[in-house]
Every structure is written in structure tokens, then in C-alpha cells.
Amino acid sequence: MDPIGISALALSVLSSDVTKDEISTVAKKSTKTILIAFVVVLITGDLILRMFGIDEHSLKVMGGLVLLLMAISMVNGSSKKDKNKDHKENEELAIIPIGIPIAFGTGLFTTIIIFKHQAETALDLVSISLAFSLNALAFYLVLKNSIYIKKYLGLTGQSIVTKLMGLIVGAIAIQFIVSGLVSLTKMYL
């Protein structure tokens, strides 16, 4: 998890006139989302994948498609042009796409499952949980204080960062899709 990168992405998704209180609410909601997602994946991740017959590479492709759509919106500028986004809409963005799939995406889902498989004792699981909790705390603190970055950049700077981050997110999305498709192709051919 990359708290600084995620906060930059979050700023580009939220309305341009987001307030300190709104971003604080978004930070709390997003952090709760990723903590709940962590617990669910740690406890039932393998079961969910097996129950639906989903391979982690399929998750990677789907996560890549979601990110790609978001990246296209960021590059086109349509995600921030609407200055009339209200407080409620910013809060809704805290769960999807900021909490899931930006902060808690397929890579993190897969990593948690891999670490869970490598865990040999209960202490290993506690260590994984503690490490994730510390990352979630760092994510919360950075996202909550990202409003200062936004004020420093100004509207032009925000627009530039949004478009650049859109390109980066798009590249990450394409990498997810390609890597997932290559792995799936190898499995089925």
C-alpha cells in the first residue's frame, strides 16, 4: 500500500472544492473500508475465490478494467470538472473507488492471501494484521492531511497532477490487465 500515492489519487477523484472536514470524513470512511476488506479477505479470501471459481488473475484483470475506466476519466478531466459535487458524493467516493480498488485492490487482496498461506503460526497472522493496521494508520494520516497538498498546488497544479496520475493509473491498469491475461492464457493453453 502506498499512502502518499493513494492520497494523490484520492485528491484527483474528489471534487475540487472539497473541505478539510470532508476530506477527514473521506479518510475515516476509506480507512474503515480497507480495514473491513482486510479482515474479510484474511478470513474468507480463499473461500470466496474457490466458491465462485475465480482465479486471482481474473481479479487482476477486473481490477485493471475498473482502474482503467477511472484513469480515462482522470485524463479527460471529467472526474473533477463538476464543482457541484456535494458532500455526500465525496463520502460515497470514499468507499468506491478510493477504499476499493485504489487503496485495497487486487494486488493487496492477492498479497494477503499469499501471506496467509505462508503463515505457520497464529503469531504470523497477528504480525500480518499488525503490519496492515500500521499501513492503514499511515494511509489515514496522509489522506486526512492531503488537503494541505491540494491548497499548495492550486487549481492548475491539481489539474496537472490529476492528468499525470491518470496516466500513471492507466499504465498500472494496463499492466494489471496484461499480466492477468498472460497468466490466464498460460493456465488455459
N, C-alpha and C positions, 0 to 999 in steps of 0.2 A: 504494500500500500504506500502511496506517495502523497502525503498530506498537502504538500505545497503545490504539486501539480494538480491535484484534485480541487484544491481551493481556487486555483486559476480557472479551471474548467467550470466550477460552480458559479463563479462570478460571471462567466460568459453566458450561462444559461438563465440566470436570474434577471429580473427587469433592471433596467439601467438606473432607476431611481430607488433601488432597494435601500431601506434604512438600517441603522445599526441594530435596532430591535428585531427587525425582520430577519436579518442575517443570523442573529443569535438564535432565533426560533428555528431557522433552517438548519443551523449547525446542530442543535439539540435533536431535532427530528431525524436528520441524516445519521447522526451517531447512534441513536436508538435503533434505526433501521439496520445498520450494519452489525450492531451487536446481536440483534434478534436473528438476523440472517446467519451470523456465525454459529450461534447456538443450534439453530435448525440444521445447518449443514454438518456440524460436528456430530450431532446425534443421529440424523436421518439421511445424510447426503448419499451414502452408498445405497440405501434402501430406495430413495427417490429415483436415482438413476436406474437401478435394476427394475423397479416396479413399472416404469414407463419404457424400459428398454432403450434408454438414452445413453449414448456414449459421451464421454466428456468432450470429445472432438466436435460432436454435434452442438454441444453447448457453446463451444468456442465460436463456431460458425454463426449461431444465432446471436450471441453477444456482439460479434463483429458487425452483423447487419444492423442491430439497434444502434451501435456506436456510429456506424457509417451514416445512418439517417440523421443522427444528431450533428455529426460533423458537417454534412452538407448544409444543414440549417444554419450552423455557425458561420460557415464560409460565405453563404448568401446574405447573412446578416438578419435573417428573418426571426431569429430567436430573441433578438434584443430590440428590434425596431419599435415594438409596441410599448410605448411608455405608459399605457393604461393598464398594464398587468397589475392586478391588485394583490394585496397581502395574502389572500387565500391561495391564489395561483402560485405565488412564491413558495408557500408552505407545501403545496402539492408536489412541486418540483423537488422538494427535499427528499421525498421517498423515491420517486422515479423521475428523472434519471440520475439525480445526484447520489442518493444512497445506493440504488441498484440501477444500472450496471456500472456507473462511473467509479464509485468507491469500492463497491463489492461486486466485482464482475466475475466472469468465468475463470479468469486466471486465479483469483483468490479462492473461488469455490474449489477448483481442482487442487490448488496448493493445500488447502485444509484437509481434503480427503487423503492426499498423499502423506501429509504429516501424521494424520490419524492412523494410517496403515503402518507407518514406521514406528509409532508409539508402542513401547513394550510394557510400560507400567502406567499406573494412574498418575504418577508424578510427571510423566511425559505429557499426558493430556492436560494436567494443570499448567505445565510450562507453556504449552501451545496456547492455552486460554489466557494466561497472563501476558504473553507476548502480544497476542491480538488485542487485548484490553489496553495495553500501553500504546499500541498503534492507534486504536480508536480514540484514546485521550489526546494524542498528538493531533489527529485529524480534527477533533472538535476544537481544540485551541487555535489551530491555524485557520480553520474555516470561520470561526467566530470573529477572529481579528482580521480577516481578509478585507473587511470594509475599508481599512486604512490603505491597503494597496489600491483599492478602487478609487479612493479620493485622490491619492497621489498621482495616478495615471491620467485622470480626467477623461472626458468623453472620447477624444481622438485616440488616446492611449488604450482605452478599453476596447475600442473598435479594432485597433491593430492587434491587441492581444487575443481578442475573440477569434479573429480570422486566422491568426497564426496557430492558435490552439485547435481551431477547426481542422487545419491542415494536418497537424500532428495527430489529433484524434482520428482523422480519416486514414492516415497511414497506419496507425495502430489497428484500426478496424480491418483494413485490408490484410494486414499481417495475420490477425486472428482468423479471418475467413480463409486465406490461402493455407495457413498452417493446419487449420481444421480440415479443410478439403483434402489436402495432401495426405494427412493421417487417415482420413476415412477411405480415401482411394486405395491406399496400401492395405487397409484391413479387408476391403471387399473385392480386391482384384487378385 
